[in-house]
Amino acid sequence: MTKNSIQVISTTEAPGAIGPYSQAIRMGDFLFSSGQLGIDAATGTMPATVEEQAECSLRNVKSILEAAGTDMNHVIKTTVFLQDMNDFQKVNDIYARFFTQPFPARSAVQVAHLPKDGLVEIEVIAAIE
């Protein structure tokens, strides 16, 4: 791959895109993921609780990273979209299980509505060595 070429990253271990976008794009030594809803990749269903959705979302992120040849330890930035900011601590508790120090930089925002009435969506930027 040349330094400026774009590579689409896709895996069946995470839900497929539900629109005209890619699960992730690799550009040089960086991976940019699309937001991952809390959909269980094995069943295609979305669990009821924000904790379960956060767990599924981060498992989906992990699968995409692995498909690109990297892992959660190489995530440098995350964005967490919450349907309700009151769920921040619940999601944070799940999030902490997936990342170790040095933790990625992170933004967390409340949004008016997520696709498929999701409660949480997480996207990442990761380095690829």
N, C-alpha and C positions, 0 to 999 in steps of 0.2 A: 504494500500500500504506500502510495506517495504521501508526503506530508500533508498535502491539501486535498486529498481525495476524500470523498464521503462514502461511508459504508453503512448500509442499513443493517441493524441488528434485530433479529427476530427469533423467538423461541416459542415452542408449544407448551413450555413449562410455566408460561404466564398468559393471561387472557390476550387474545388478539385485539388489534386496534378496532374500535367501533366507529371509525370515521376515516377520512383521508389523511392519515398520519402514520408514522412508524413507531414501534415500541421504543426504539432508541436509534440514535445516529452516532456513529464514531467519526470523529474528525481528528486526524493525527493521533495524538496521545490522549485524547479526551473522549468521554462518552457522555452524551446528553440523553437522558431518558424522558419519555413522555410521562405525564402523571399516571400513576397506577392506582386505580380504585381498589377497594377491598373485595375483589371478586375472587372466589376460590377457583383456581385454575383447573382443578380436577373435575369440579362439578358444574362450573359456570354460574354458580349462585352467589349471591351476596349475603353474608351472615347478617343477623339482626343488630348486633351491638357494635358500638364504635371500637371497642377493644378487639373484637374478632375481625372487623374490617381492617384495622390498623395492622394486625398480624398478617392477614392475607396480602395487603398492599406491600408490606415490607418483604414478604416471601416472594412476591412477584418481582419486586425490584432486584432482590438477590438472584433470582433466576436469570433475569436479563443481564445483570452484571456478569454472571458466570458464562452466559452465551457469548459475551464479548471478550472473555478471557481475563476478567478482573474480578474483584470481590468487594465486599462491604468495607474492608479496611482501606480501600482506595477511594472511597467517596469523599469528596472535598466540599460539597455544598448540597443541601437538601432544601426543598420547599414543601411545607405541610399545609394543605388546604383543609380547613375544618368547616363543616356545616354549622357547628356551634362551638364557639371558643370556650364554653364551659366544659367541653370535653378535652381541653388541652392536657390536663394532668393524666387522664386515662390514657391518652395516646402517647404522652411522654413516657409513661411507665413501660409500654410495649416497645417504643422506639429505643429505649435504653438497653433492651435485650439484644438489639441488633448491631449496636455500635460500641466501640471501645475508644479510649483515649489514644491519640488526640481526636476528639469528636469533630465531625464535619461542621462547617459553618451552617447555620440554619435560619430560615425564616418560617414563621407560622402565621397564617392569616385566616380570618373567618370570611367565608364567601356566602353569597345569597343562595346558591344552588349548585349542586354537583351533578354530573351525568348519572343517570339511573338512580337518582335520589340517594347517592352515596353520602356517607357521613364523614369520610376522610379520603383524601387523595394525596399521594406523595410522589414527588419527582426528585431526581438526583443528577448531579454532575460528578463524574468519577474520572480518575486518572487510569491510564492503561500503560503498563510498563512493557 
